[in-house]
Amino acid sequence: MYNLKVVIIGAGIGGLTAGIAMQRAGYRVEIYDRAQALRPAGAGISLWSNGVKVLNYLGLGEQLAAIGGEMNAMEYRSHTDEALSFVDLRPLFERVGQRPYPVARTDLQTMLIEAFGPEHVHLGMPCVGVDQDEHSATAIFENGERVSGDLVVGADGIHSAVRADVVGHCIDRRYARYVNWNGLVNADSELCDPNLWVIYVGDSKRASMMPVGGDRFYFFFGAPMAEGTQVAPIDRQDELAKIFQGWPAKVQKLIQAIDPEQTNRLEIGDIDPLERLVKGRVALLGDSAHATTPTLGQGGCQAMEDAAVLTRYLITTNVSVADALQRYEAARKDRTAELVMKARKRTSTIYGYVPEATQQWYHDLKQEPPEEVINALAKVILAGPMG
């Protein structure tokens, strides 16, 4: 189809990637976001090869490589500093045709906004719902303004305002029973090898570092915790020191290196797989469609895949917008639901929902051949729309 106007709600990774893809298809695209200023959710993200391939396809591969970290291996170590597993990731790159890029979210968002054009992003515009008829779809905003297009894309995150209109009822976030702390620190070989992703695990907790651009490490910590706890930013370093007391020296050094007031503290959640992703001329994309826990590192990648597939069907089919959206749903619904549930299961294992299962996982890490890890990663990547 040609000469479409697209209204996208949400200027996160998925919304911006969709905007870029649709602009390159020749469509007129406007993005609206509730925030007064765009601030990424979290400090970093691991973009696996399937997400990178989408950005390559959009002509952004060189820019991404410039801001991404060179991660050539991953290592698991115990909370007593026992080596559990080491996987050289370079055979994976050869197998799937592209290396991943861990990246700072601010750098990624800046790259995407510049590629899309900041003049087409409208801030301070909370969407409260959508309306549609046979000829158009309309986003309705809190200030009473209405903006119509040939379709509306809800890319407005886990607390999506568009989702209820698509599925017919409100969907509540499901708390995943753990807190994640994350941020950026200067790269230091005394913390971690600059080309390595290291994950320390034990006591149903984990601590991790991976390289991103600008000679920095993206770090995250995770620990089981009741919902509703709050800790002031200034106290987050002390909180981590207590929770990870006795962990290896490099973990202690990392905790001392962080800036507590620049460290995010997030209660992690997901949503149950939806019965539908589209309704007429309205489609859900990214976290609004399939918010997932970050334990597979696929949240951002799946949003990018959504953007590519949705745009492809709009370009290549011409029965109607609604028909294209139905094809998008058929292509994406099962894949994203499977990954949400796979990440949920992995979250359960990592964070001690069943302590015996978590202990068995620690044991299995020492026995698992690197080839099995490569095979599992490759299976997820190669099932994406770019192969």
N, C-alpha and C positions, 0 to 999 in steps of 0.2 A: 504494500500500500504506500501511497505517496502523500506528501503535503499534510502530514498529521501534526496536530498540536497536542503535546503531552504535558500534563501537569503532574509533577512529582512532589510528594509530601515527604520531606526528610532529606537533609543534606549530609548524611553519613556516607560510609563507604559504598553501600549498595545504591543509594539514591544518586550519588555523584557518578558512579560508574555507569549506571543506566542512562543518566543524562548525557554523558560523553558518547556512549554507544549510539544513542538516538540522534544526537546532533550529527554524528558522522553518517547516519542514514539519511540526513537531509530534513529531519523533523525539527519543528520549532518546540523548544523545551523550556519550561520554567520550573524552578525548584523553590519550594517554600519550606521554611523550618521555624519551629516555635522559639528557638533560642535567639537571644539578642546578639550573641557573638558565638561563633562556632568554636567549641572546645571538644576535642576528641574524648571518647569514653575509654579511658585507660591510656597507658603510656606507650605500649608497643603491641605488635601483632606479628604472628608468624604466618607469612603468606606462603603456603605450600605451592608446589609447581602448577597445580590446576588453576589457582587464582592468578599466578604470574602469567600463565598462558593467555588469559583473558586480556590482561593489560598489554601483553605483547601484541595481541591482535588489534588492539586499539591504538597502537603506535606509541605506547608509553614504556616499552621495555627498557630502553636506554636510561630514561629518567629514573625508573625504579631501581635499576642496578646501581645507580649513583648514590642512592640513599639507603640501600639495603646492606645488611651484614653478610659476610661470607661464612656461612655455616657448613662445614665439611664433615662433621661427625657429631654424634650424640652419645652421652654417657650417663648412666645411672650409678649413683653411689648411695650407700646407706647413711642413716643419721649417725652412725659410728664411723663413717668414712671408709667403709668396706666397698671395694669395686664390685659392682653387680653386673654391669654389661657395658660394652662399648661397640658402637655401630658406625663404621665408615659409611657415610651417606653418598659418596661419589658414585658407587654403582647404581644407586637410585636415580641420580641425575641422568646417567647414560640410558637407563631403562625407560624413563618417562620423557626424556628430551628437554629437560629444563631444571635448573636448580631452584630451590626456594629462596626467599629473601625475608628474613626477619627485619622489621622496619619500625621506626618510631611512628606512632599514629599521627602526630602533628606533621611530620614530614610527608607522610602519605596523603593526608587530607589536603595539605598545601598543594601538593602536586596535582591532585585531582581537581581542586577548585580552579587552579590556574589553567588546566586543560579544558575545563568546562566553560569557564568565564564567570568571574565573580559577579559581574553585572546582571547575570541571570538568576542569581540566588537572592531570595527575598527573606530577610530575617525578621524575627519578632512577629511571626504569623502562625499562631497555634491553630491547627486544623481541628475542628470539632465534629466533622462528619462529611459525608458525601451524598450527592443526589445524582440521578441519571435519568435519561429518557432514551428514546430510540436513536437519537442523533448525537448526543453528547453526554459527558459526565462532568459534574461540577463539584469542586472542593469548597466546603463552607468553613469560614474562619471565625474565630472568637469575636473579632471586631465587627462581624456582620458582612464582611466582604465575601463575594462569591466569584470564583474563577473557573471558567469552563474550558474544556478541551475535548479532543476526540476520545481520550482516555485519561484516567487518573491512576497513578501508581502510588500505593501506600508503602513507603519505605521509611516509616516513622518509628521503627524500633519495637522493643519488647512491650512497651506501653502504648502501642499503636491506637490512634483514634479512628483510623480507617477500618481496622480489622473487624470491629463489631458490625459495621454495615455490610461487610462481605459475608461473614459467617452467620449473622443474624442474632448474635448474643455476645456478651462480654466474655473475654478469655482472661483469666487471672494468671499472673506469673506464678510459677511453682518454685519455691525456695529449694535450693540444692544442698542446703545444710552446711555450707562452708563459706568462709570469708577469704577473699583474695586481696592481697596487697601487691601493688606493682608500681614501677617507676623506672628511671634511667640513672645510671652511674657512669662515670668515666671508665673506659676500658683499662684494666690493670691485670697483667699476667699473674700477679699474686692472688687474684681472685679466680681467674679462669683463663684457659687458653683462648686467644682471640678468635679462633675459628671453630670453637666447640660450643655445643649446647649441653650444659650439665644440669642434671636434675638430682637433688638429694631427696631421699624418701625414707620415712620411718614414722612410727607412732601415728599413722593415719594423717600425716602432714607431708608437705613438700616445699622445697626451696630451689630456685632455678635461676640461671643466667644464660643469656644467648646474645651473640653480637648483632648490633645494628649499625647503621652508618654513623659517621662522625666520631669514630673511635669511642663508642659507648656500648655498654651492656644494657639490655632490657632485663630487668629482674622481676620475678614474682614469687610470692609466698602464698601458701594455702593451708588452712587449718579448719577443722570442724568447729562450728560455733552455733549457738542458738540464734534465731532470727531476732533482729531488733537492737543488737548491741551498737553502741556508738562510742567512738574514741576521737578526741580532738586531734587534728593533724600534728600538733606539736608533740603529742604523746605517743605517736605511732611507732617511733623507733624503740621506745621503752617497751611498748606492747610486744613488738616482735622479739626483742631480747629475752623477754620472759617466756614467750611461747616456744622459742627455739633455744632455750638455755641448754647447754651441753652438746649442741650440734657441732660439726667440724669447724676447725679454725677459719676456713675460708667463708663459711656461712656467717660466723661471728664478724669477720672482717667486712663482709658485705653489709651487714646490719649497721655497722659503725660508719660505713661509707655513704649511706643513703641520706637524702635530705627529707626529714620527716614531713615537712610542710608541702613537699612536692610529691609525696607518696600517696597514691590512690588507695582507698580502702572500700572494697565493693562486696556487698552480699550478692552471691551468684545465684541466678535462677535461669529457668528455661520455660517453655510452654509445651503443652501436649501437642502432638501432630494434629493439624487442622483437617477437617473434613472437606474443606475447599479453600483454594487460593485465589479464586477469581469470582466475580459476579458481574455479568454483563460487560460493561466497559471499565470496570475497576479491578485492578490486580494488586496483590500483596507481593512484597519482595523483601529479601533479607530477614532481619530479626522480627519484623512484623508478621512474617509468614512462618518462620521456623526458628525462633530464638533457641539457642543451644548453649549448654555449658562449654567452656573453652578447652575441655580436656582432650579434644582431638585436633585443635588448632584449625578448625574448618569453618568457623562462623563467617569471617570476612570472605573467604574463598567461595562459600556457597552463595553469598550475596552477589559476588561478581559473576558467578555462573548464571544466577537468575537474570542478571542484567543482559548478559550475552544471549541467552536463550529467548528471553522475551523480545528483544530487538530483532533477533533472527526471524521469529515467526511473524512479526509485524512487517518485516521487509519482504519475506518470501511467500506469504499467503495473501489473498486478496478477496476472500469471500466477505469478511467483515472484521471489524475490530474484535467483536465478541468471539468470533471463531478463532482468531489468532490467540486470544487469551486462553481459550479452552485448550488449545494445543500446548501452550506454555504450561498450564496446570498439569496436563497429562505427562509432560516431560519432566517436571520438577517435583511433583508431590511425593512420589515414592522415594526418590533419591534423598530428598532432604529429610523426610520422616525417618528413614533408616539411619541417617547420620545423627539426628537428634537422639534417637533411642540408643544408639551405639555410644555416644558421648555420655548419656545418662548412666549407662551401665558402667562405663569406665570411671565416672565420677564416684559411683558407689564403691567401686573397688579401691580407688585411691584414697578416699576419705573415710573408710572404715565403717560403712553402713553395716556390713557383716564382718566383724573383726577377723574371723577365720579365713574369709576370702581374701582379705587384704594381706594377711600373713602368707597365704599361699602365693599371692602375686609376687611378694618380695622373693620368695624361694624360686618362683618360675623365672624371674628376671635373670637369675644366675645361670639358668639352664637353656634359655631360649637362644637358638642360633641367630646370628645377625641376618642370615638370609630370610628368616621368617619375618623379621621386622621390615626388611626391604620389601618383601612380597605384600605385606599388609598395607604399607604406605602406598605402594605402586597401584594396588587394587583400587583404592579410593581415588587416587589422582587420575588414573587412566579411564575411570568410569565417567569423568567429566565431559562436557560438551566439546572440549578441544582435544580430547584423547590423551 
